[in-house]
Amino acid sequence: MKKPHILQFLKYNAVGILNTTIDITTFAILTAMGLAAEISQIISYTLGMANSYLLNRYWTFAKKETPTHKEALRFIIVNLTGLAISIATISLTKITLGSTETGNTMIAKWPVYTIAGKALAMALSIGITFPLNKNWVFKK
């Protein structure tokens, strides 16, 4: 990997850490307040997504041109894809870790399935959104 690409990847990860902090903090607060994990995910992901767009556009990928509707639409498509993957992952993890074989009786406490689902969702989402953002949304 060439040096400019490495620097770009490091910046993307730094932005990702901030996005993740915003996302996880909001998610934890909302779920602790009793909001459903899936609804909490939509809200927390959206806040992280807004931060991601601004910082990745102007800092990571150093776009100087005026933002276009096409770019914004592509960013939204990429991130809605990431959101759909993360919600599905959280829901499946919740069902898998939180249910017995005979029904929907919850056998796991909130931190077990919620944190496991969130961590897996983040990993899957990053694996899809980074290449799409780099090569399609913010392509130079």
C-alpha positions as a Markdown table, in Angstrom:
| # | Residue | x | y | z |
|---|---|---|---|---|
| 1 | Met | 0.0 | 0.0 | 0.0 |
| 2 | Lys | 1.4 | 3.4 | -1.0 |
| 3 | Lys | 2.1 | 6.0 | 1.7 |
| 4 | Pro | -0.8 | 8.3 | 0.8 |
| 5 | His | -3.2 | 5.4 | 0.9 |
| 6 | Ile | -1.9 | 4.3 | 4.4 |
| 7 | Leu | -2.3 | 7.9 | 5.7 |
| 8 | Gln | -5.9 | 7.9 | 4.3 |
| 9 | Phe | -6.6 | 4.6 | 5.9 |
| 10 | Leu | -5.3 | 5.8 | 9.2 |
| 11 | Lys | -7.4 | 9.0 | 9.0 |
| 12 | Tyr | -10.5 | 6.9 | 8.1 |
| 13 | Asn | -9.8 | 4.8 | 11.2 |
| 14 | Ala | -9.4 | 7.9 | 13.4 |
| 15 | Val | -12.7 | 9.2 | 12.1 |
| 16 | Gly | -14.2 | 5.7 | 12.7 |
| 17 | Ile | -13.0 | 5.8 | 16.3 |
| 18 | Leu | -14.8 | 9.1 | 16.8 |
| 19 | Asn | -17.9 | 7.8 | 15.0 |
| 20 | Thr | -17.9 | 4.6 | 17.1 |
| 21 | Thr | -17.6 | 6.6 | 20.3 |
| 22 | Ile | -20.6 | 8.7 | 19.3 |
| 23 | Asp | -22.5 | 5.6 | 18.1 |
| 24 | Ile | -21.7 | 3.4 | 21.1 |
| 25 | Thr | -22.3 | 6.1 | 23.7 |
| 26 | Thr | -25.6 | 7.1 | 22.2 |
| 27 | Phe | -26.6 | 3.4 | 21.8 |
| 28 | Ala | -25.7 | 2.6 | 25.4 |
| 29 | Ile | -27.6 | 5.6 | 26.8 |
| 30 | Leu | -30.7 | 4.9 | 24.7 |
| 31 | Thr | -30.8 | 1.2 | 25.5 |
| 32 | Ala | -30.1 | 1.8 | 29.2 |
| 33 | Met | -33.1 | 4.2 | 29.1 |
| 34 | Gly | -35.2 | 1.3 | 27.8 |
| 35 | Leu | -35.4 | 2.1 | 24.1 |
| 36 | Ala | -35.3 | -1.0 | 21.9 |
| 37 | Ala | -31.9 | -2.0 | 20.6 |
| 38 | Glu | -33.0 | -1.7 | 17.0 |
| 39 | Ile | -34.4 | 1.8 | 17.4 |
| 40 | Ser | -31.3 | 2.8 | 19.5 |
| 41 | Gln | -29.2 | 1.6 | 16.6 |
| 42 | Ile | -30.9 | 3.7 | 14.1 |
| 43 | Ile | -30.5 | 6.9 | 16.2 |
| 44 | Ser | -26.9 | 6.2 | 17.2 |
| 45 | Tyr | -25.8 | 5.1 | 13.7 |
| 46 | Thr | -27.4 | 8.2 | 12.2 |
| 47 | Leu | -25.4 | 10.5 | 14.6 |
| 48 | Gly | -22.2 | 8.7 | 13.8 |
| 49 | Met | -23.0 | 8.8 | 10.1 |
| 50 | Ala | -23.4 | 12.6 | 10.1 |
| 51 | Asn | -20.0 | 12.9 | 11.8 |
| 52 | Ser | -18.5 | 10.4 | 9.3 |
| 53 | Tyr | -19.7 | 12.3 | 6.3 |
| 54 | Leu | -18.3 | 15.7 | 7.4 |
| 55 | Leu | -14.9 | 14.4 | 8.7 |
| 56 | Asn | -14.3 | 11.9 | 5.9 |
| 57 | Arg | -15.3 | 14.3 | 3.2 |
| 58 | Tyr | -13.2 | 17.2 | 4.3 |
| 59 | Trp | -10.3 | 15.5 | 6.2 |
| 60 | Thr | -9.8 | 11.9 | 5.2 |
| 61 | Phe | -10.6 | 12.2 | 1.5 |
| 62 | Ala | -9.8 | 16.0 | 1.3 |
| 63 | Lys | -12.6 | 16.8 | -1.1 |
| 64 | Lys | -12.4 | 20.5 | -2.0 |
| 65 | Glu | -15.3 | 20.7 | -4.4 |
| 66 | Thr | -18.7 | 21.7 | -3.3 |
| 67 | Pro | -20.7 | 18.6 | -2.1 |
| 68 | Thr | -23.1 | 17.3 | -4.8 |
| 69 | His | -26.4 | 15.6 | -4.4 |
| 70 | Lys | -25.0 | 12.6 | -6.1 |
| 71 | Glu | -22.2 | 12.3 | -3.6 |
| 72 | Ala | -24.6 | 12.8 | -0.7 |
| 73 | Leu | -27.0 | 10.2 | -2.1 |
| 74 | Arg | -24.2 | 7.7 | -2.6 |
| 75 | Phe | -23.0 | 8.3 | 1.0 |
| 76 | Ile | -26.6 | 7.7 | 2.3 |
| 77 | Ile | -26.9 | 4.5 | 0.2 |
| 78 | Val | -23.6 | 3.2 | 1.5 |
| 79 | Asn | -24.5 | 4.0 | 5.1 |
| 80 | Leu | -28.1 | 2.7 | 4.9 |
| 81 | Thr | -26.6 | -0.5 | 3.7 |
| 82 | Gly | -24.3 | -0.5 | 6.7 |
| 83 | Leu | -27.2 | 0.3 | 9.0 |
| 84 | Ala | -29.4 | -2.5 | 7.5 |
| 85 | Ile | -26.5 | -5.0 | 8.0 |
| 86 | Ser | -25.9 | -3.8 | 11.6 |
| 87 | Ile | -29.6 | -3.9 | 12.5 |
| 88 | Ala | -30.0 | -7.4 | 11.1 |
| 89 | Thr | -26.8 | -8.5 | 12.9 |
| 90 | Ile | -28.0 | -7.0 | 16.2 |
| 91 | Ser | -31.4 | -8.6 | 15.8 |
| 92 | Leu | -30.0 | -12.0 | 14.9 |
| 93 | Thr | -27.5 | -11.9 | 17.7 |
| 94 | Lys | -30.2 | -10.9 | 20.2 |
| 95 | Ile | -32.4 | -13.8 | 19.0 |
| 96 | Thr | -29.5 | -16.3 | 19.0 |
| 97 | Leu | -28.0 | -15.4 | 22.4 |
| 98 | Gly | -31.1 | -14.2 | 24.0 |
| 99 | Ser | -33.5 | -17.1 | 23.3 |
| 100 | Thr | -33.7 | -20.7 | 24.4 |
| 101 | Glu | -34.2 | -23.5 | 21.9 |
| 102 | Thr | -37.8 | -23.8 | 22.9 |
| 103 | Gly | -39.0 | -20.3 | 22.7 |
| 104 | Asn | -38.3 | -16.6 | 23.1 |
| 105 | Thr | -37.5 | -16.7 | 26.9 |
| 106 | Met | -34.5 | -14.4 | 27.4 |
| 107 | Ile | -31.7 | -16.2 | 29.1 |
| 108 | Ala | -29.0 | -13.6 | 28.5 |
| 109 | Lys | -28.8 | -10.2 | 30.2 |
| 110 | Trp | -28.7 | -7.0 | 28.2 |
| 111 | Pro | -24.9 | -6.6 | 28.1 |
| 112 | Val | -24.3 | -10.1 | 26.7 |
| 113 | Tyr | -26.4 | -10.0 | 23.5 |
| 114 | Thr | -26.4 | -6.3 | 23.1 |
| 115 | Ile | -22.7 | -5.8 | 23.2 |
| 116 | Ala | -21.9 | -9.0 | 21.2 |
| 117 | Gly | -24.4 | -7.9 | 18.5 |
| 118 | Lys | -23.1 | -4.4 | 18.4 |
| 119 | Ala | -19.5 | -5.5 | 18.1 |
| 120 | Leu | -20.2 | -7.9 | 15.3 |
| 121 | Ala | -22.4 | -5.4 | 13.6 |
| 122 | Met | -19.7 | -2.8 | 13.6 |
| 123 | Ala | -17.1 | -5.2 | 12.2 |
| 124 | Leu | -19.4 | -6.3 | 9.3 |
| 125 | Ser | -20.5 | -2.7 | 8.6 |
| 126 | Ile | -16.9 | -1.3 | 8.4 |
| 127 | Gly | -15.8 | -4.1 | 6.1 |
| 128 | Ile | -18.5 | -3.0 | 3.6 |
| 129 | Thr | -18.6 | 0.8 | 4.1 |
| 130 | Phe | -14.9 | 1.6 | 3.9 |
| 131 | Pro | -14.3 | 0.3 | 0.4 |
| 132 | Leu | -17.5 | 1.8 | -0.9 |
| 133 | Asn | -16.8 | 5.2 | 0.6 |
| 134 | Lys | -13.3 | 5.2 | -0.7 |
| 135 | Asn | -14.0 | 3.9 | -4.2 |
| 136 | Trp | -17.5 | 5.1 | -4.9 |
| 137 | Val | -18.6 | 8.0 | -2.7 |
| 138 | Phe | -15.4 | 10.1 | -2.3 |
| 139 | Lys | -13.6 | 8.8 | -5.3 |
| 140 | Lys | -11.3 | 11.4 | -6.8 |
